[in-house]
């Protein structure tokens, strides 16, 4: 199994001039924290770079890099680059997440699936995952109706090698300017996926300055 870290984006909403994965929380970059957690699980990592790729690569000299020259378009293109030539199980990870390492370990243990947090009261930004018949069947922004359980996606998705052709087909059919979750939505709508609830474990996605404050104040002290 391989980890695929999507780290090509600019992170304009944070208003800083470096890749989002190099944001420091508690004096350590998100990238360094990801690499430590992945090393503890024995997982090699492929990092999709884009914005200021050289700076990112200098912080992970032992990692495999795939460059997305179209990083200013939708994140779906990063996922397409991420999966090129891949023929093994993979866990696809957003780079802008601070999290308890046990969440990642639980996702990796699935055949394919997500970590979800049912505590979230969604606004317009949150990617929510809808569960029906015991399986994930949708991943979309904002409120989802008609599902037996809805939770915010933590930002990790495990995909099994046998499902890669179907996922690639969903990517090819999706809007190339859109979020990669649009392809995941089509994929799980047809094939389903497992899920694990985070059960109160600490995590946060970091999109805005207030998220940085939350990460430093509320999440980091719980990570040990």
N, C-alpha and C positions, 0 to 999 in steps of 0.2 A: 504494500500500500504506500501511496505517496500523498503528501500534503501539497495543496496548490493554494498559494497565498496571492490574492488579488490586491495588488499594491500600486496600480498604475495611475490612480486618480490624482487630481490637483488638490482637492480639499479646499476649494475657494471659500466655503462658508466659515472656515476657521480663520481665514485671513492671514495665513503664514506662507512663507516662501520656500517650503521644502516638502518632500513627499509626506503624505499623512502618516504613513507607517513610522516616520521618524519623529513624530510627536512624543515628547517626553512626559511621562506620568511618574511622579515620585523619583525623578532623576534617571529613569531608564526609558528607552524608547519602546513603543509598542512592538516594533520589529524584534528587538532583543528579547522581549517577553515571549513573543510567539516562538522564536527559535529555541528558547530554553524549554518551553512546554513541549514542543515537537521532539526535541532531543530526548526528553524524559520518556517519551513514548516510542523512541527508536525509529521515528519517521523521517525519511529524507524529504526535502522541500524543494518545490519549484516555485519561484517567485515571478509574477508577471509585473514587469516594470513599465514605466511610461514617463511621467513627469519627472524631470531631473534624475534620469535612470542611473547615471554615473554615481551620484551621491548615495542612492539606495544600494547599489552594488558594493560600494566601499564599506558598507556596514554589515555585509553578509558574504564574505569572500569565499566561503565554502559551499554556498547554495548554488543550485542551478537557476539560471535566469532565462526568461523568455521576454523579449521586448515587444510591447504593443505601440507601434508608431502612431496609431490612431487613438491615443488615449483620451483626446478631448471629445470624442464621440461617446456613445453609450457604453456602459459597462459590459453589455453583451459581447462586444468585440473582444474585451479582455478574456472573457470565458472561452471564446473560440480559440484564441491564441493559447490559453492555458491547457486546453485539451489536445492540442496538436501532437500526434504521435504517441499519446498516452494509451496504454493497453492494460492497465492494472486498476485495482480499486483505488479510489482517491477521496480525500476529504477536501472540499472546496471551502476556502475561508476568506471572509472579509478581513482586511488588514486593520480596520479601525475599531476593533473590539478589545476591551479589557475585561478579563473573565477569570473565574475559578478554573484551574486546569482540569478538574474533574468533569466539567461540561464537555470539553473537547474529547476526553477519554471515552465518555459515554456515547458520543456521536460516532466515534471511530469503531465502537463495538457493534453498531447497527449494520445490517446488510446494506441498506440505503435509507437515509432519512435525516431528520432535523432535530435540533434542540429548540423547544418552545417555552415561552414564559406566559402562562395564562393570566398573570397579574396585570399586564399592561392594559391601560385604557387608551386606545389608539387615537392619534390625531391623523394628520395627512401624511406624515413622513414614515411612520412605522410599517415595516413589512410584516403582515399578519398571515398566519398559517391556519387554514381551516381543516379540521379533522372530522371525517365522516366514516362510519363503519369501522372505526379503529385505525384508520389510515389517513395520512396527510393527502388532501385532494386539491388544495389551492394554496397559492402564496401571492398575496396582492397587498398594495398599500391601503391603509385605512380600515374602516370597519367591514367585517364580513358577516353576512347573515346566512341563516339556514344550515349552520354546522353544529354538530353536537359539542364541539370544543373549539375554541379559537385562542391562539397564543401568538405573541410576537416571536419571530424567528431571531435566534441569537446571532446568526450570521455564518453558520457552518452547515454544510450539506455533504453527507457521505454518499458516494455513488459507487456501485459495484461495477466491475469490469464488463459484465454481461449486458449492463444497461447503457453503456457508453454510446453504442450506435443510435439508440432511441433518443438519448439526450442530444447528440449531435444533430439529429434530424429536427428536433425542436428548436435548436439554436438557428439552424438554417432557415426555418420557417418564420422566425420572429423578426420584429423590427430591429435592424442593426443599430438604430439610434437609441434604443431603449435600454432599460435595466435588464441585467441577466436573469433576474427573477421572473421575467415574462416567459422565458424559455422553461424555467423550472416549473412555473405554473402549468404550462401546457403538458409538460412531461408527467407531473404527478396527477394531473387531471385524468390522464389516460392510464398510467401505470401504478399510481399510488406510491406511498413511502411510509416508513416507520417514523416514530418520533419518540423523544424522551423529554419529559418535563424537567425544567431546571430546579423545581422544588425549593425555591427560595434562595438558591445559590447566587452569589454576587456576580454581576456582569453589567456592562453598559456599552452601547455603541456611541462613538464620538463623532458628531457631525458639527456641533456648534460650540462656541466658547463656554456656554453654560454646561455643556456635557463634560468639558474638561474639569470644571469646578466640581461637578458631581463625582467624576472619576477619582479626583484627588481626595475629596472630603468623605464620600460615602462608600466607595467601592474598594479603593486601595487598602484601607485599614483592615478589611475583612479577608484580604488575600494572604496575609502573613508575611 
